[in-house]
């Protein structure tokens, strides 16, 4: 989700294709302590950088993947607004089992309705 220029379109499609009661489970870097920041936008065939370009590692592209959005505290609301799915963020932090990291949250977005 942090690499999409139009994440709302992806969420609309995910919500459309899930069966009622179905879930979309995903991870994304989540800056829950701040507002969402859009880093880059695309207009026609041109990318406009609103901030210094940032890239995440990509095993099939040595240049990496452009980060278009740093998701903040409104992520779950954004998902609901664009898909109607309610989202829960789950953080499992267990040092004794070696589970400790930045951006460790797993998101579960559910389409309403019976399973």
LUMNU-748905 format. One line per field, with one value per atom (N, C-alpha, C, O): residue number from 0; x, y negated, z negated. Coordinates in nm, 4 decimals, m for minus. Layout:
N
nr	NUM_...
u	X_...
v	Y_...
w	Z_...
This chain:
115
nr	0_0_0_0_1_1_1_1_2_2_2_2_3_3_3_3_4_4_4_4_5_5_5_5_6_6_6_6_7_7_7_7_8_8_8_8_9_9_9_9_10_10_10_10_11_11_11_11_12_12_12_12_13_13_13_13_14_14_14_14_15_15_15_15_16_16_16_16_17_17_17_17_18_18_18_18_19_19_19_19_20_20_20_20_21_21_21_21_22_22_22_22_23_23_23_23_24_24_24_24_25_25_25_25_26_26_26_26_27_27_27_27_28_28_28_28_29_29_29_29_30_30_30_30_31_31_31_31_32_32_32_32_33_33_33_33_34_34_34_34_35_35_35_35_36_36_36_36_37_37_37_37_38_38_38_38_39_39_39_39_40_40_40_40_41_41_41_41_42_42_42_42_43_43_43_43_44_44_44_44_45_45_45_45_46_46_46_46_47_47_47_47_48_48_48_48_49_49_49_49_50_50_50_50_51_51_51_51_52_52_52_52_53_53_53_53_54_54_54_54_55_55_55_55_56_56_56_56_57_57_57_57_58_58_58_58_59_59_59_59_60_60_60_60_61_61_61_61_62_62_62_62_63_63_63_63_64_64_64_64_65_65_65_65_66_66_66_66_67_67_67_67_68_68_68_68_69_69_69_69_70_70_70_70_71_71_71_71_72_72_72_72_73_73_73_73_74_74_74_74_75_75_75_75_76_76_76_76_77_77_77_77_78_78_78_78_79_79_79_79_80_80_80_80_81_81_81_81_82_82_82_82_83_83_83_83_84_84_84_84_85_85_85_85_86_86_86_86_87_87_87_87_88_88_88_88_89_89_89_89_90_90_90_90_91_91_91_91_92_92_92_92_93_93_93_93_94_94_94_94_95_95_95_95_96_96_96_96_97_97_97_97_98_98_98_98_99_99_99_99_100_100_100_100_101_101_101_101_102_102_102_102_103_103_103_103_104_104_104_104_105_105_105_105_106_106_106_106_107_107_107_107_108_108_108_108_109_109_109_109_110_110_110_110_111_111_111_111_112_112_112_112_113_113_113_113_114_114_114_114
u	0.0811_0.0000_0.0853_0.0414_0.2070_0.2908_0.3567_0.4221_0.3392_0.4012_0.3000_0.3384_0.1725_0.0679_0.0393_0.0322_0.0230_m0.0137_m0.1620_m0.2008_m0.2447_m0.3880_m0.4367_m0.5084_m0.3979_m0.4363_m0.5875_m0.6369_m0.6611_m0.8061_m0.8640_m0.9604_m0.8080_m0.8568_m0.8304_m0.9145_m0.7145_m0.6838_m0.7804_m0.8279_m0.8096_m0.9006_m1.0433_m1.1128_m1.0863_m1.2193_m1.2263_m1.3253_m1.1241_m1.1223_m1.1144_m1.1805_m1.0352_m1.0278_m1.1648_m1.2119_m1.2285_m1.3606_m1.4641_m1.5532_m1.4528_m1.5480_m1.5345_m1.6349_m1.4122_m1.3900_m1.3980_m1.4131_m1.3883_m1.4010_m1.5451_m1.6391_m1.5607_m1.6936_m1.7314_m1.6431_m1.8608_m1.9014_m1.8377_m1.8419_m1.7804_m1.7104_m1.5648_m1.4889_m1.5248_m1.3862_m1.2921_m1.3345_m1.1631_m1.0633_m0.9463_m0.9046_m0.8959_m0.7719_m0.6684_m0.6816_m0.5666_m0.4621_m0.3349_m0.2915_m0.2748_m0.1568_m0.0703_m0.1118_0.0486_0.1375_0.1748_0.1740_0.2068_0.2501_0.3213_0.2794_0.4273_0.4868_0.3814_0.3197_0.3613_0.2538_0.3109_0.3603_0.3034_0.3483_0.2279_0.1806_0.1784_0.0538_0.0577_m0.0472_0.1739_0.1874_0.1826_0.1921_0.1679_0.1633_0.0601_0.0035_0.0371_m0.0560_0.0056_0.1278_m0.0797_m0.0342_0.0346_m0.0089_0.1422_0.2187_0.2263_0.2746_0.1789_0.1930_0.3262_0.3513_0.4121_0.5475_0.5611_0.6481_0.4738_0.4828_0.3453_0.2678_0.3163_0.1916_0.2255_0.3311_0.1326_0.1515_0.0409_m0.0769_0.0801_m0.0133_0.0254_0.1361_m0.0674_m0.0391_0.0787_0.0699_0.1857_0.3026_0.4172_0.5314_0.3876_0.4914_0.4745_0.3641_0.5840_0.5833_0.6270_0.7305_0.5463_0.5799_0.6195_0.5399_0.7420_0.7923_0.7579_0.8004_0.6811_0.6435_0.7466_0.7569_0.8222_0.9335_1.0487_1.0325_1.1627_1.2784_1.2379_1.1820_1.2653_1.2262_1.2875_1.4040_1.2053_1.2508_1.2133_1.1051_1.3039_1.2811_1.2991_1.3859_1.2162_1.2332_1.3012_1.2887_1.3726_1.4383_1.3380_1.2247_1.3806_1.2948_1.3828_1.4752_1.3557_1.4424_1.4414_1.5305_1.3427_1.3407_1.3736_1.3702_1.4050_1.4434_1.5530_1.5256_1.6755_1.7864_1.7683_1.8321_1.6826_1.6575_1.5633_1.5553_1.4921_1.3980_1.2590_1.2330_1.1690_1.0298_1.0040_1.0288_0.9547_0.9272_0.8191_0.7153_0.8430_0.7421_0.6594_0.7109_0.5313_0.4429_0.3692_0.3329_0.3473_0.2704_0.3309_0.3650_0.3441_0.3781_0.2472_0.1967_0.1924_0.0619_0.0689_0.1550_m0.0224_m0.0272_m0.1530_m0.2163_m0.1883_m0.2979_m0.4321_m0.5191_m0.4527_m0.5821_m0.5927_m0.6892_m0.4967_m0.4967_m0.6274_m0.6882_m0.6711_m0.7929_m0.9150_m1.0037_m0.9214_m1.0322_m1.0290_m1.1335_m0.9094_m0.8932_m0.9446_m1.0135_m0.9112_m0.9567_m1.1092_m1.1727_m1.1676_m1.3138_m1.3816_m1.4790_m1.3305_m1.3889_m1.3892_m1.4828_m1.2852_m1.2708_m1.3192_m1.3302_m1.3481_m1.3868_m1.5051_m1.5678_m1.5359_m1.6393_m1.5915_m1.6699_m1.4640_m1.4100_m1.3624_m1.3025_m1.3895_m1.3363_m1.2016_m1.1844_m1.1075_m0.9701_m0.9239_m0.9483_m0.8573_m0.7958_m0.6454_m0.5996_m0.5691_m0.4230_m0.3824_m0.4233_m0.3019_m0.2557_m0.1043_m0.0325_m0.0576_0.0868_0.1228_0.0756_0.2069_0.2555_0.4019_0.4864_0.4293_0.5644_0.6019_0.5468_0.6951_0.7332_0.8843_0.9316_0.9586_1.1050_1.1544_1.2560_1.0833_1.1256_1.1199_1.1923_1.0342_1.0251_1.0931_1.0809_1.1630_1.2365_1.1490_1.1890_1.0302_0.9396_0.9462_0.8770_1.0312_1.0498_1.1021_1.2084_1.0275_1.0688_0.9907_0.8869_1.0409_0.9682_0.8685_0.8994_0.7524_0.6490_0.6103_0.6076_0.5810_0.5493_0.3989_0.3571_0.3186_0.1733_0.1263_0.1808_0.0234_m0.0475_m0.1883_m0.2505_m0.2390_m0.3713_m0.4688_m0.4369_m0.5880_m0.6928_m0.8144_m0.8777_m0.8463_m0.9633_m1.0709_m1.0473_m1.1895_m1.2992_m1.4145_m1.4539_m1.4675_m1.5878_m1.7065_m1.7124_m1.8000_m1.9139_m2.0017_m2.0004_m2.0765_m2.1689_m2.1348_m2.0304_m2.2223_m2.2029_m2.0908_m2.0644_m2.0264_m1.9183_m1.9778_m1.9043
v	0.1197_0.0000_m0.1260_m0.2306_m0.1170_m0.2364_m0.2683_m0.3715_m0.1791_m0.2000_m0.2342_m0.2559_m0.2392_m0.2631_m0.4119_m0.4863_m0.4539_m0.5929_m0.6175_m0.7292_m0.5148_m0.5291_m0.4159_m0.3266_m0.4195_m0.3100_m0.2964_m0.1870_m0.4052_m0.3979_m0.3033_m0.2323_m0.3007_m0.2093_m0.0641_0.0225_m0.0372_0.0992_0.1426_0.2562_0.0535_0.0874_0.1093_0.1986_0.0299_0.0494_0.1888_0.2599_0.2272_0.3581_0.4726_0.5749_0.4564_0.5593_0.5765_0.6892_0.4674_0.4744_0.5343_0.6070_0.5043_0.5568_0.7074_0.7775_0.7578_0.8985_0.9927_1.1135_0.9404_1.0276_1.0727_0.9974_1.1958_1.2442_1.1776_1.1384_1.1639_1.1122_1.1961_1.3190_1.1305_1.1984_1.2273_1.2691_1.2051_1.2291_1.1256_1.0195_1.1584_1.0694_1.0451_1.1335_0.9251_0.8868_0.8687_0.7796_0.9526_0.9492_0.8982_0.9516_0.7938_0.7331_0.6633_0.6413_0.6299_0.5481_0.4236_0.4239_0.3195_0.1941_0.1154_0.1203_0.0435_m0.0429_m0.1427_m0.2124_m0.1488_m0.2307_m0.3267_m0.2858_m0.4535_m0.5608_m0.6081_m0.7203_m0.5225_m0.5469_m0.6732_m0.7218_m0.7257_m0.8427_m0.9744_m1.0813_m0.9683_m1.0926_m1.0824_m0.9759_m1.1933_m1.1968_m1.1286_m1.1209_m1.0797_m1.0213_m1.1293_m1.2444_m1.0904_m1.1824_m1.1247_m1.0132_m1.2004_m1.1614_m1.2152_m1.3355_m1.1256_m1.1621_m1.1882_m1.2638_m1.1244_m1.1391_m1.1136_m1.0326_m1.1836_m1.1643_m1.1489_m1.1920_m1.0860_m1.0697_m1.1450_m1.1311_m1.2243_m1.2953_m1.2618_m1.2923_m1.1984_m1.1466_m1.0495_m0.9510_m1.0754_m0.9870_m1.0473_m1.0027_m1.1480_m1.2176_m1.1960_m1.2065_m1.1660_m1.1543_m1.2876_m1.3424_m1.3393_m1.4625_m1.4257_m1.3698_m1.4575_m1.4273_m1.5438_m1.6572_m1.5139_m1.6161_m1.6244_m1.7255_m1.5174_m1.5086_m1.4370_m1.3819_m1.4386_m1.3661_m1.2209_m1.1568_m1.1673_m1.0286_m0.9298_m0.9408_m0.8335_m0.7262_m0.5942_m0.5805_m0.4974_m0.3682_m0.2564_m0.2633_m0.1532_m0.0307_0.0726_0.0687_0.1644_0.2707_0.3523_0.3736_0.3973_0.4756_0.5818_0.5471_0.7105_0.8153_0.8270_0.8904_0.7675_0.7769_0.6441_0.6353_0.5426_0.4136_0.3531_0.3107_0.3484_0.2966_0.1499_0.1048_0.0754_m0.0638_m0.0733_m0.1778_0.0347_0.0354_m0.0062_m0.0271_m0.0181_m0.0581_m0.1926_m0.2099_m0.2861_m0.4206_m0.4178_m0.3540_m0.4852_m0.5020_m0.6248_m0.7365_m0.6025_m0.7134_m0.7692_m0.8868_m0.6833_m0.7241_m0.6655_m0.5473_m0.7477_m0.6998_m0.7015_m0.8081_m0.5835_m0.5732_m0.6093_m0.5608_m0.6945_m0.7404_m0.6968_m0.5979_m0.7723_m0.7368_m0.7169_m0.6506_m0.7717_m0.7613_m0.6426_m0.6338_m0.5516_m0.4389_m0.3595_m0.3349_m0.3196_m0.2378_m0.3140_m0.2547_m0.4435_m0.5255_m0.5362_m0.5333_m0.5484_m0.5560_m0.4279_m0.4323_m0.3142_m0.1852_m0.1781_m0.1382_m0.2165_m0.2113_m0.3043_m0.2661_m0.4243_m0.5231_m0.4733_m0.5008_m0.4002_m0.3595_m0.2180_m0.1809_m0.1387_m0.0002_0.0473_0.1480_m0.0245_0.0208_0.1299_0.1808_0.1661_0.2702_0.2095_0.1019_0.2792_0.2381_0.3069_0.4230_0.2351_0.2838_0.2870_0.1944_0.3949_0.4117_0.4232_0.4952_0.3521_0.3641_0.4533_0.4306_0.5544_0.6480_0.6355_0.6426_0.6167_0.6102_0.7209_0.7227_0.8129_0.9189_0.8877_0.8922_0.8565_0.8217_0.9172_0.9093_1.0065_1.1075_1.1291_1.2113_1.0549_1.0637_1.2049_1.2469_1.2791_1.4146_1.5098_1.6093_1.4791_1.5624_1.4958_1.5428_1.3886_1.3211_1.2376_1.2059_1.2018_1.1211_0.9780_0.9399_0.9007_0.7606_0.6870_0.7198_0.5882_0.5140_0.3844_0.3679_0.2942_0.1731_0.2118_0.2958_0.1529_0.1796_0.3279_0.3904_0.3819_0.5240_0.5518_0.6673_0.4484_0.4641_0.5440_0.5330_0.6244_0.6952_0.6380_0.6234_0.6056_0.5456_0.6482_0.7234_0.6493_0.7400_0.6542_0.5982_0.6445_0.5685_0.6688_0.7595_0.6529_0.7472_0.6813_0.5683_0.7567_0.7132_0.7564_0.8711_0.6668_0.6998_0.8051_0.8219_0.8739_0.9761_1.1122_1.1307_1.2054_1.3423_1.4129_1.3847_1.5046_1.5826_1.6948_1.7729
w	0.0000_0.0000_0.0000_0.0478_m0.0532_m0.0581_0.0760_0.0903_0.1748_0.3054_0.4142_0.5291_0.3802_0.4797_0.4960_0.3982_0.6205_0.6450_0.6184_0.5843_0.6335_0.6101_0.5194_0.5646_0.3917_0.3019_0.2861_0.2589_0.3027_0.2916_0.3962_0.3675_0.5156_0.6198_0.5823_0.6063_0.5239_0.4799_0.3703_0.3709_0.2767_0.1672_0.2167_0.1682_0.3109_0.3706_0.4335_0.4158_0.5053_0.5724_0.4717_0.4893_0.3679_0.2635_0.1989_0.1830_0.1619_0.1016_0.1952_0.1514_0.3232_0.4224_0.4385_0.4513_0.4380_0.4701_0.3502_0.3684_0.2291_0.1117_0.0936_0.1192_0.0493_0.0109_m0.1208_m0.1972_m0.1490_m0.2800_m0.3921_m0.3882_m0.4888_m0.5973_m0.5650_m0.6524_m0.4391_m0.3983_m0.4569_m0.5028_m0.4546_m0.5148_m0.4201_m0.3452_m0.4258_m0.3576_m0.4685_m0.5523_m0.4686_m0.5713_m0.5052_m0.4031_m0.5643_m0.5023_m0.6064_m0.7202_m0.5650_m0.6468_m0.5669_m0.4438_m0.6387_m0.5778_m0.6877_m0.8033_m0.6542_m0.7572_m0.8053_m0.7248_m0.9382_m0.9950_m1.0977_m1.2028_m1.0658_m1.1541_m1.2351_m1.2169_m1.3243_m1.3971_m1.4831_m1.5252_m1.5092_m1.5962_m1.5187_m1.5790_m1.3858_m1.3091_m1.1968_m1.1723_m1.1302_m1.0178_m0.8962_m0.8830_m0.8084_m0.6821_m0.5992_m0.5961_m0.5326_m0.4485_m0.3072_m0.2876_m0.2098_m0.0697_m0.0217_m0.0280_0.0265_0.0662_0.2163_0.2595_0.2951_0.4409_0.5016_0.4508_0.6107_0.6848_0.8328_0.8793_0.9054_1.0500_1.1212_1.0883_1.2183_1.3049_1.4471_1.4914_1.5195_1.6537_1.6415_1.5681_1.7107_1.7054_1.6248_1.6365_1.5434_1.4693_1.3195_1.2661_1.2533_1.1079_1.0500_1.0878_0.9575_0.8876_0.7450_0.6695_0.7099_0.5764_0.4835_0.5056_0.3803_0.2832_0.1716_0.1022_0.1554_0.0605_0.1301_0.2390_0.0669_0.1210_0.1462_0.0572_0.2669_0.2958_0.1964_0.1584_0.1561_0.0673_0.1333_0.1905_0.1248_0.1881_0.0869_m0.0002_0.0992_0.0213_0.1094_0.2318_0.0474_0.1221_0.2022_0.1589_0.3187_0.4070_0.4738_0.5474_0.4494_0.5026_0.6546_0.7113_0.7222_0.8683_0.9368_1.0596_0.8594_0.9160_0.8287_0.7164_0.8781_0.7968_0.7555_0.6604_0.8253_0.7874_0.6679_0.6034_0.6381_0.5267_0.5696_0.6881_0.4721_0.4962_0.4299_0.3106_0.5071_0.4579_0.3496_0.3668_0.2409_0.1361_0.1726_0.1783_0.1971_0.2332_0.1120_0.1091_0.0112_m0.1065_m0.2327_m0.2367_m0.3355_m0.4699_m0.5476_m0.5828_m0.5742_m0.6375_m0.7844_m0.8578_m0.8261_m0.9639_m1.0351_m0.9984_m1.1379_m1.2288_m1.1604_m1.2169_m1.0407_m0.9726_m0.8778_m0.8018_m0.8802_m0.7858_m0.7910_m0.6868_m0.9084_m0.9200_m0.8712_m0.8098_m0.8969_m0.8475_m0.6951_m0.6302_m0.6383_m0.4930_m0.4288_m0.3269_m0.4883_m0.4353_m0.4402_m0.3426_m0.5527_m0.5663_m0.4654_m0.4006_m0.4529_m0.3615_m0.2175_m0.1423_m0.1789_m0.0401_m0.0094_0.1075_m0.1119_m0.0860_m0.1693_m0.1364_m0.2769_m0.3684_m0.4635_m0.5435_m0.4556_m0.5432_m0.6743_m0.6759_m0.7840_m0.9135_m0.9326_m0.8954_m0.9902_m1.0000_m1.1446_m1.2220_m1.1785_m1.3091_m1.2884_m1.1998_m1.3705_m1.3687_m1.4850_m1.5989_m1.4560_m1.5576_m1.5682_m1.4685_m1.6908_m1.7147_m1.8132_m1.9269_m1.7675_m1.8550_m1.8831_m1.7938_m2.0072_m2.0495_m2.1625_m2.2723_m2.1350_m2.2339_m2.2248_m2.1463_m2.3053_m2.3024_m2.3303_m2.2748_m2.4162_m2.4513_m2.3317_m2.3277_m2.2349_m2.1150_m1.9949_m1.8818_m2.0201_m1.9137_m1.8222_m1.7102_m1.8683_m1.7867_m1.8379_m1.9323_m1.7730_m1.8105_m1.6881_m1.6355_m1.6436_m1.5248_m1.5152_m1.5794_m1.4358_m1.4008_m1.2914_m1.2069_m1.2922_m1.1919_m1.1890_m1.0830_m1.3046_m1.3182_m1.3083_m1.3152_m1.2926_m1.2901_m1.1685_m1.0587_m1.1925_m1.0867_m1.0850_m1.1902_m0.9669_m0.9523_m0.8964_m0.8042_m0.9543_m0.9092_m0.8770_m0.9666_m0.7485_m0.7037_m0.6670_m0.5872_m0.7253_m0.7014_m0.6286_m0.6575_m0.5322_m0.4629_m0.5474_m0.5918_m0.5700_m0.6540_m0.5871_m0.4652_m0.6692_m0.6193_m0.6758_m0.7383_m0.6537_m0.7045_m0.6286_m0.5117_m0.6986_m0.6370_m0.5555_m0.4950
